[in-house]
């Protein structure tokens, strides 16, 4: 059966979007203890270097599943997924472009042990209508062997398709972490969160290197390495 994403017809109120984030986020925060950060960095160094494995235009073409955990880097078109990956790789393996919708296939990058990272086509402006379908079909095929990092553009805020992506991850019970490109959205959410909420969204900047260490620790936890 072909995957069909549920796209909201009407504009979703921002308060509803914030509430969905509060309910969806699987972590009590990314305030990792120093020991966890140091351990994750040591483990990450054993995973490096990453190598480009293959590019798959559709799910039948994806590589065979192994014991390595697969973590999808997903988000809207031009949100900075490839730049984020290159910051994790410490190498320019993922092609970056200012043109939205450049990535058309599932691009697999394999570490030396235990982990694969996947650059997936962005959704929204500049993308084709089947990008979210391709992502949904991949998640359906891989099941519990996958996890995800969802990037949000702080300059644009939470969009309807971001909420479709949340629903997709929640429907498949995939562990995931929300990453905020730059700090604007993160600050706004932290200021507006209700008392007692466990909401935390990690702010990142691939250019400045902010939040990359914390992101490595989050990926290690998502993949069960630590």
C-alpha positions as CSV (number, residue, x, y, z in Angstrom):
1,X,0.0,0.0,0.0
2,X,1.4,3.4,-1.0
3,X,1.9,5.8,1.9
4,X,-0.3,8.9,1.8
5,X,0.7,11.7,4.2
6,X,-2.1,13.5,6.1
7,X,-1.7,17.2,5.2
8,X,-3.8,19.7,7.3
9,X,-6.1,21.7,5.1
10,X,-6.3,24.7,7.3
11,X,-3.6,26.8,9.0
12,X,-2.8,25.3,12.4
13,X,-2.8,27.7,15.3
14,X,0.7,28.3,16.7
15,X,-0.5,27.3,20.2
16,X,-1.6,23.9,18.9
17,X,1.8,23.5,17.2
18,X,3.5,24.3,20.4
19,X,1.4,21.8,22.3
20,X,2.1,19.1,19.8
21,X,5.8,19.7,20.3
22,X,5.4,19.5,24.0
23,X,3.6,16.1,23.7
24,X,5.9,14.8,21.0
25,X,9.4,15.5,22.3
26,X,10.7,12.2,23.7
27,X,13.4,13.6,25.9
28,X,13.4,15.4,29.3
29,X,15.9,17.8,27.7
30,X,19.3,17.8,26.1
31,X,21.1,19.0,29.2
32,X,23.4,16.0,29.1
33,X,25.8,15.5,32.0
34,X,29.5,16.2,31.1
35,X,30.3,12.5,31.3
36,X,27.6,11.6,28.7
37,X,28.9,14.3,26.3
38,X,32.5,13.1,26.7
39,X,31.5,9.5,26.3
40,X,29.4,10.3,23.2
41,X,32.4,12.2,21.7
42,X,34.7,9.2,22.3
43,X,32.2,6.9,20.7
44,X,31.6,9.3,17.8
45,X,35.4,9.2,17.1
46,X,35.2,5.4,16.7
47,X,32.3,5.8,14.2
48,X,34.3,8.3,12.1
49,X,35.0,8.6,9.2
50,X,31.7,8.3,7.5
51,X,31.6,7.2,3.9
52,X,29.0,7.7,1.2
53,X,27.2,4.4,0.7
54,X,24.5,4.9,-1.9
55,X,21.7,7.1,-3.2
56,X,18.3,5.5,-3.5
57,X,15.5,7.2,-5.5
58,X,12.9,4.8,-4.1
59,X,12.4,2.3,-1.3
60,X,13.0,-0.9,-3.4
61,X,16.5,0.5,-4.1
62,X,17.5,1.2,-0.5
63,X,20.5,-0.9,0.8
64,X,19.9,-4.1,2.7
65,X,19.2,-3.6,6.4
66,X,22.0,-4.4,8.8
67,X,22.5,-4.3,12.5
68,X,23.6,-0.7,12.2
69,X,21.0,1.8,13.4
70,X,19.7,4.2,10.8
71,X,19.1,7.8,11.8
72,X,17.2,10.0,9.3
73,X,18.0,13.7,9.1
74,X,14.7,15.2,8.0
75,X,13.1,18.7,7.6
76,X,11.8,21.2,5.2
77,X,13.6,22.1,2.0
78,X,16.7,24.2,2.5
79,X,16.5,23.9,6.3
80,X,20.2,22.9,6.5
81,X,20.1,19.1,6.7
82,X,23.2,18.6,4.5
83,X,25.2,21.3,6.3
84,X,24.3,19.7,9.6
85,X,25.4,16.3,8.3
86,X,28.7,17.7,7.2
87,X,29.2,19.2,10.7
88,X,28.7,15.7,12.1
89,X,30.9,14.1,9.5
90,X,33.7,16.7,10.0
91,X,33.8,16.4,6.2
92,X,31.9,17.7,3.2
93,X,30.3,14.4,2.2
94,X,26.8,15.7,1.8
95,X,26.2,18.0,-1.1
96,X,24.9,21.4,-0.1
97,X,22.9,23.8,-2.3
98,X,21.1,27.1,-1.8
99,X,18.4,25.9,-4.2
100,X,15.5,24.3,-2.3
101,X,14.6,20.8,-3.2
102,X,18.1,19.8,-4.5
103,X,18.1,16.4,-2.7
104,X,15.8,14.0,-4.6
105,X,16.8,10.6,-3.2
106,X,17.6,8.9,0.1
107,X,21.4,9.4,0.5
108,X,23.0,6.9,2.9
109,X,26.2,7.6,4.8
110,X,27.8,4.7,6.7
111,X,30.0,5.0,9.8
112,X,32.8,2.6,10.6
113,X,30.6,0.9,13.2
114,X,27.1,0.8,14.5
115,X,25.5,3.8,12.6
116,X,24.1,5.0,9.3
117,X,23.0,8.6,8.8
118,X,20.5,9.3,6.0
119,X,20.0,12.6,4.2
120,X,16.4,12.6,2.9
121,X,14.6,14.9,0.5
122,X,13.1,18.0,2.1
123,X,9.4,18.7,2.1
124,X,7.7,22.0,1.3
125,X,8.8,24.8,-1.1
126,X,10.9,23.6,-4.0
127,X,10.2,19.9,-3.4
128,X,7.9,17.5,-5.3
129,X,4.7,16.2,-3.9
130,X,6.1,12.7,-3.3
131,X,8.9,13.7,-1.0
132,X,6.9,13.1,2.2
133,X,5.5,9.9,0.6
134,X,9.1,8.6,0.0
135,X,10.0,9.4,3.6
136,X,6.9,7.6,4.9
137,X,7.6,4.5,2.8
138,X,11.2,4.3,4.0
139,X,10.0,4.6,7.7
140,X,7.4,1.9,7.1
141,X,9.9,-0.4,5.5
142,X,12.6,0.0,8.1
143,X,10.4,0.1,11.2
144,X,12.1,-0.1,14.6
145,X,15.6,-0.1,13.1
146,X,15.4,3.7,12.4
147,X,15.2,6.9,14.4
148,X,15.1,10.6,13.3
149,X,16.4,14.1,13.9
150,X,13.8,16.7,12.7
151,X,15.2,20.1,11.9
152,X,13.1,23.2,12.2
153,X,14.0,26.5,10.6
154,X,13.9,29.1,13.4
155,X,13.5,32.0,10.9
156,X,10.3,30.5,9.5
157,X,8.9,28.7,12.6
158,X,6.7,25.7,12.7
159,X,4.8,25.0,9.4
160,X,2.0,22.6,8.6
161,X,4.3,20.1,6.9
162,X,6.4,20.0,10.0
163,X,3.4,18.8,11.9
164,X,2.8,16.2,9.2
165,X,6.3,15.0,9.9
166,X,5.6,14.9,13.6
167,X,2.5,12.8,13.0
168,X,4.5,10.5,10.7
169,X,7.1,9.9,13.4
170,X,4.5,9.5,16.2
171,X,2.3,7.1,14.1
172,X,5.3,4.8,13.6
173,X,6.5,5.2,17.2
174,X,9.9,6.3,16.0
175,X,12.3,7.8,18.6
176,X,13.3,11.3,17.4
177,X,14.8,14.6,18.5
178,X,13.8,18.1,17.4
179,X,16.7,20.3,16.4
180,X,16.3,24.0,15.9
181,X,18.4,25.7,13.3
182,X,19.6,28.9,15.1
183,X,18.3,29.9,18.5
184,X,15.2,32.1,17.8
185,X,12.6,29.4,17.9
186,X,14.2,27.6,20.8
187,X,14.2,30.8,22.9
188,X,10.5,31.5,22.1
189,X,9.4,27.9,22.9
190,X,11.3,27.9,26.2
191,X,9.8,31.2,27.2
192,X,6.2,30.1,26.3
193,X,6.3,26.5,27.6
194,X,3.8,25.8,30.5
195,X,5.2,25.2,34.0
196,X,6.3,21.6,34.4
197,X,6.6,21.0,30.7
198,X,9.6,18.8,29.7
199,X,9.8,20.5,26.3
200,X,13.4,21.0,25.1
201,X,14.5,21.7,21.6
202,X,18.2,21.7,20.9
203,X,19.4,24.8,19.2
204,X,22.1,24.2,16.5
205,X,24.2,26.2,14.1
206,X,26.2,24.1,11.6
207,X,28.1,27.2,10.6
208,X,29.2,28.2,14.1
209,X,29.3,24.6,15.4
210,X,26.8,25.3,18.2
211,X,24.9,22.3,19.5
212,X,26.8,19.8,17.4
213,X,28.3,18.0,20.4
214,X,24.8,17.8,22.0
215,X,23.4,16.5,18.7
216,X,26.0,13.7,18.6
217,X,25.0,12.7,22.1
218,X,21.3,12.7,21.1
219,X,22.0,10.6,18.0
220,X,24.0,8.1,20.2
221,X,21.0,7.8,22.5
222,X,18.5,7.5,19.7
223,X,20.5,4.7,18.2
224,X,21.0,2.9,21.5
225,X,24.8,3.3,21.4
226,X,24.9,4.9,24.8
